Every structure is written in structure tokens, then in C-alpha cells.
């Protein structure tokens, strides 16, 4: 096993618009299907399947845009593209596993010119780095971004990226490599996967040194420190794949600003839960169309049994909660409760008494549109060593 050779990210190539072939068979009204050039796999050319859509524009008008990255079991989704087009954004969704998308959430068939199959590439660790799944998937994301930027109707300085689950993982890496994104919003996905994740069993199956090799090559912790754009981190307290401790370590790494949105027991999946958190649209509108920024929690403290935070918000905050758990076992199994927190608008503070038996707590602010902004979670002495 060669653990010394890091992937050769050719950003000059990835930043150039790819060669594109139209795919009329899979196109439909408002959404175009294409194949575009990927990076070589085992010395052979590859093609990436994608759907994109562009809203109707006036001559010389340019619109903002989104790069949409699916997760495990998924592919390029037409409804996701249409969602953003309906908002007046251009959007592209690419397949990252060598498949032709069925358009919805099922029926994704492999094609002859695809790269390695996903997800995670755990069984590919003995292959050259450039032949492994993460290298190809991230390259497909960046190349799709380059294609989207090439359309004259798209404003290249106003393009964001969001991804679901494994797509959130890929978003973390792509945003560290591709500095052209205006913001990044990983949903669930994060780094530190060799420390605490649902895939620990996969790492245990590897040959000696395999897990450390995967960590050095493909864990987002190696790429997140290079992210300079604003990041919105969306997750749930009981996510089975990306637990809160790894999530926290991940969101603390980037240089740019961050906003957290941590919902109690948020479902994990494509569709509404992963593709349409309202906070992502709100951030895009704030950055690209003079919408109001999400609330910002600027400082947190835990003193004398009171958890408090300062906050700023242009939108009215209608509710505040302290969410907490008394459990110290695996994050996915913990029982979470919420209690009202006190808002003091004159001083811009929110506070609540920390329940004495709690192991972990954090604050949530809700605006009138039910958009959630969260504080960092705090581990008490009860839960000093969460699993």
C-alpha cells in the first residue's frame, strides 16, 4: 500500500469548462441532460452525467446558481434542480458514481464511461489515489461548477454549493479545493470519519495502515482548513452517519464565517430533509439578492448553571430553546429534550438554566419562517467523554 502519494488535483484542468455532449433522451422541459468530460480512470476517459436548468432571463441578465451534490444511493435529481430554478437560480446536479440518473430518487444505472463506484471508496484504498472514488467524485463536482460558470446567463461570482450526506462530505472537500464558491452548505456531511462514524467497521476491515491512508487522502479534515467562503452547517442531533462530536470538530476548521443549524432529531435523507432546509435558501438570498442574513450567535458562555449567548438578527426571532440530553452513550441513541430559553432583545441575549443532569446542551433561535440557527453544543462534566 502506497501511503505517501497524495492525490494530484489538477485545478487548472478542473477549472476549465468541460467538453459536453447533449443527452436528449433524458432531457425534459426546463431541465437539460448532458454528459461532460471527467478525469481519466485507470488510463481511460470518463464522462459524467448531469442535469442542469436555467430560469428564463432577459438579454444580458445573469442569475445566481447552485451546485447540487447527491448522497449515498442517489444521483442527479431533477426535482432538486427544478426547486432552485423555480427560485430564479440556475442549478446543476451531477452523478458522482458513474451512473445515469433516473431523474428521481431511484433507477440509477451504471454506464460504460463512468469512473469508480461509490460511496467512500473503502475497498479501493490500495489503488492509485487518482483511481479512487473520492478523487473522481470531487473532480466531478468541481468540473460541474466550471460548466455552470461557463453559461452566459449565470453570474460566476454568485454560485453556492450544497450536498446531502456523502454529498455533504464531498462539499467539504470541494469547497477547500475550489476557491470560486461563494458559500458552501454541507447537510449532515463532515470529516473525522475514522474517529466516530457509521463506517468504523469499514476501516477495521482494511489492512494495517489502510484507515490512516484513507484519512490522509480523503477525510475532509485535510481540506476544510482551506475553505475561505462562508459555510452553513446543517445536521440533526441523532444523525446516524455524522455524529455531533465529529461535526463540531469539522465546522471549527474553516477560515471563513460559519452558521450552524442543528435540529433535534432531524431526519437523514434526500428529498425535503436534505435538499430543502430553508436556511440554505435564506443564506443564498442574503448573499446573492440582498435578503436578510440568518441570525448570528456571536458568543456563548456557561457560568453558574446558566447557558447564555449573544445574538444579532435582522429578522424577528420568535422563539428560543435550550436543547439538551442527559445521555452520554452513542450520539445516535441519545434522547434529546427542549425547553424554552429567555430572549432579551434589548441586550441581544438568549439564556436558559442548564439542567443539572444534562450531559450536552445547545441553544436554538427560530425566526418567523421557522429557520433555525444554533449555538455550538457544550459538553458538561457529566458528559466529558461522549462516545
N, C-alpha and C positions, 0 to 999 in steps of 0.2 A: 504493500500500500504506500503510495507516494503522498506523504502529508505535507510536503514542502511547497508544492506548486500551487499558488493561488490562481483563481480564475483570471483570465486575460480579458477584462472588459474593454472592448474597443469602442469607446464612447464617440469617436469620430464617425464610425460606421453606424452605430445605433442612433446617432443624432440626425442622420440624413434620412429624408423621406424614402421609404422602401419602394421597390417595384411592386406594382399592384395589378392583379387580374380580376376583372369583374366576375361575379357569380350570379347570373340572372336567375338560375334555378331556385336559389334560396332567398332572393330579394323579394321584398313586398312593398306595398305603398308606404312611403315615408321612411323606409329602412333599406339600406343597400348592403348586400352581402359581397364580400371580397376575400381573396387570398392575397396576402402580402409576404414579401421575402423575409425569412428568418435567418438565424445564424446556422452555419453548417452543423450537421450531426453525424459523427463518425465519417467525416470527409464528404458527406453528400448534402446537397442543397435541401433546405426545408421551406415550407410555406405555412403561414399562419392564417387560420380562418377568423373572420371578424364580421360584425355588423356595425354599421355606423348610421347616424341620422343627423341631418342639419335642418333647423327650422327655416321657414320661409323668411328671407331677408330682403331688404331694399338694396338697390345698387350701392356698392361701396360700404355697406353696413357690415360690421363684424360683431359676432356674438361670442359670449364665453363658452367654455366647453368642459367636459368631464371625461376622464379615462376610467373605465369601469372594469374591475378585476374580480372574476368569479372565484369561488372557493371549491373545496373538495366535492366531487360528484357533479360539478357544474360545467358550464361552458359559456359562450357568448349568449346573452339573454336579450331577446327582442323587447320584452316588456320593460326592462331596465333602461334600454336606450330610449324607448318611447317616453318613459317617465320624464327624463331630462329634456327631451325635445319638446314635450308639452309645456315645459317651464321656460322655453326660449333658449335652451342651450344646445349646442352640438354635443354629440356623445359617441364614443366608440367602446365596444365591448369585444375583446379578443379571446379566443380559446388559448389555453396555456398547456394543453396536454396532447396536441396533435389530433384533435377531433374536429368534425364538422358538427356544429350545433344544430339541434332540432328546433331551436328558436325559444322554446320554453325551458322548463327545468328537467326535462328527460330527453331520451333518444339522442345521445351524442355518440356518433360513430367515428372510429379511428379512420384516418385517410393515409394514403401511401406516402405522402411527403411530410408527415408530421415528425416532430422530434421525439424525445423520450417521454414515456407515460408518467403521469403524476400519481400521488402527490407526496412531496417530501423527498423523494429520491433516496430513501434509506438503503435500498438494495443496490444502489448504483455507486456507492462510495468508493469502490475500487476502480471505477472508470476515470479517465481524464476529466478534470473539472469541467471542461467545455462540452463534455458529452452527458453531463448530469442534468436532472430535471430543473433544479432551481436556476441554473445558468440560462437555460432555454426559456423558462417561464418569465424571468425578469427581463431578458432580452426582448421577448415578445411584447411585454408591457411598454418598454421604452420605445420600441420601434412603432407600436401603435400610436404612442404620443407624437412621434415625429410625423407620422402620416396625418394625424388630426391637425397638427400645426401647419401643414402644407396647404390646407384648403383656404382659399381666399376669404371665405365667409367667417373664418374663425380668428378671434383675437389671440395671438400666440402668448401674450403676457397674462391672459386670463383663463388658464387651464388648471383645473384641480384633478386630483386622483382619489378614488376611494375603492376599497376592496373588502371582501367578506371572507372571514375565516382564513383559509390558506391565501385568499386574495388580499386580506389584511396583512398577512406575513409578507407577501410579495410587495405590497405597497410600502412597507417599512424599508425594504431593500432598495426598491426603485427610487424612492424619494431621496435616499442617501447618495445614489449614483447620479441621478438626473436632476441637476440643479434648476431646471427650467420650470418645474411645477410651482404654481402659486400657492397651493396648500395641499396637504395630504390628510386623509381621514381613514385610517385603518379601523375596521369594525371587527372586534374580537382579537384579531391577529396581533402578535407581538413577538419578542425574542425570548432568550434564555430557555429555549425548549429542552435542552439537555439537563436542566436543573429541576424543572417541575412542569410536566405537561402530560397529556394523554398518550404521548408517543414514547415514554420512557422504556416501554417494552421493546420498541424497535431499536433503540440504542443498545439495549442489553444483548440483543441478538448479534450485534456487529462483532467483528474480530477485534482483538486488543488494539486500541488506538483509533478505532473507527469512529466512535462517538466524538472524540476530541477533534478528529479531522473534519467531521461534518460541522461541528461547532465553529471551527476556524473559517471554513469555507462559506457556510450557508446560514449561520444564525444571524438574525437582524442586529444583534448587539454589536456586530462588527461594522455595520453600515449606518445605524441610527445617529452616531455622533457627528456624521457629516450632513445631516438634514438641517437646512437653514430656513426652510419655509415654515409657516405656521402649521401646527398639527392639531387635529381634533381626534381624540381617542375615545371610541365608543365600545362599551362592554357591559356585561352583566355580572352580578355578584357571584353567580354559581356556574359560570361558563365551564363546561367540561374540558375544553381544549386549551384555553389560555387563562390560567388562574391569576388571581389578583396580585400575588406577590411578583410573578414574572412580568405582569402587565405594568406594575409600578416601576420596577427596575428599568423597563423599556422606555416608558414615557419621560423618565428623568434624563435620558441620554442626549436627545437632540439639542442643538444650539438655539433653534427658533422658539417662538412662543408656543404654548400648549393650552388646550382646553380639554377638560375631562367630562365625559357623560357616562356615568355608571348607574344603570338602573337595577333595582332589586329584581333578581330572577329573570332578567331579560332572556327571551328565547334565543336559541342559536339556530340560524338558518338563512337560506336565501329568501327571496321574496320580501315581504314587508319588514320583518325584523332586521335583516341585514342590509337590504338595499335601500330602504327608505326611512332611516332615522331622521326626524325633522331637523335635528341640529346640523346635519350636513348641508341641507338646502339653505338653512339660515346663514351658515358661515359663507357659503358661496355667494349668496345675495349681498352679504355685508362687504365682502372683498371685491366683488365684481359689479355690483349695481347699487351701491350706496344704501344698502339695507342696514338695519341696526345690528351691531355686533352682539353676539351672545354675551350673557353676563360673565363677568370675570371675578373669580375668587382670588384675592391678592395676598392674603396672609392667613395662616391658621395657627392656633395655639391650643394646647391642652393644659390647663392650670386649675388647681384646686377643684378638680372634678368637673370642670366646665370646658366643653369644646366650643371654640369660637372662631369666627373668620370675618375678615373684611371683604366687602364685595362692591362691585360697580356694575351698573346696568342701565342702558338706555330704555329698555323695555320694562314695564311694571313687573315686579316679582310678586306673584300671587300666593305662593306657598313655599315654606321651607321645612325640611325634615332632617332629623338625625337618623340615619340607618345604622343598625348595629347587630352584631351577633355575639352570643355568649360561647359559641363553639370554637374549638381550636384544632379540629381534625381537618381532613382534606377540604379544600375550598368548595368543591362541587357539592359536598354534603351538608354544608353549614346552613343552619336555619337563621334567616335574617328577619328582623323586625324594624319598624319605623315609628318614630314618634315626632310630634310637631316640634319645630325649633322656633325660637323667638326672633322676629325681624325688627331691627331698629333702623328705620330709613334715615333718620336724622344723622346718625353716625355711620351709616353704611355697614352695619354689623349684623351677623346672624350667630345665634348661640343656643346651646342646649346643655343641660346637665348630663354628664357622661354616666350611663348606668353602671353601677358599681361592679357588676359581674361580667361586664362586656369585655370581650377579647379584642374586637376590632370595631371601629366606627368611622363614619364619614358624614359629610353634610351634602344635601341636595337642594338646589334652588330651582323652582319651577316658574316659568313665565306664563302669560295668559294663553299661549299657544301650546302649553304642555311640553315645552322644550326644557331639557334638564341639563344643568351644569353642576358638576360635582367638585368637592374638595378632594385632596389626597386622602387616602384612608390612613388611620393611625392605629397601630397595634399597641395595646396596653400591656401592663406587666402580666396580666392573666394569660395573654396570648403571645408571649415573647417569641416563641418558636413555632409559628404556624407551619403545617406541612404543605 
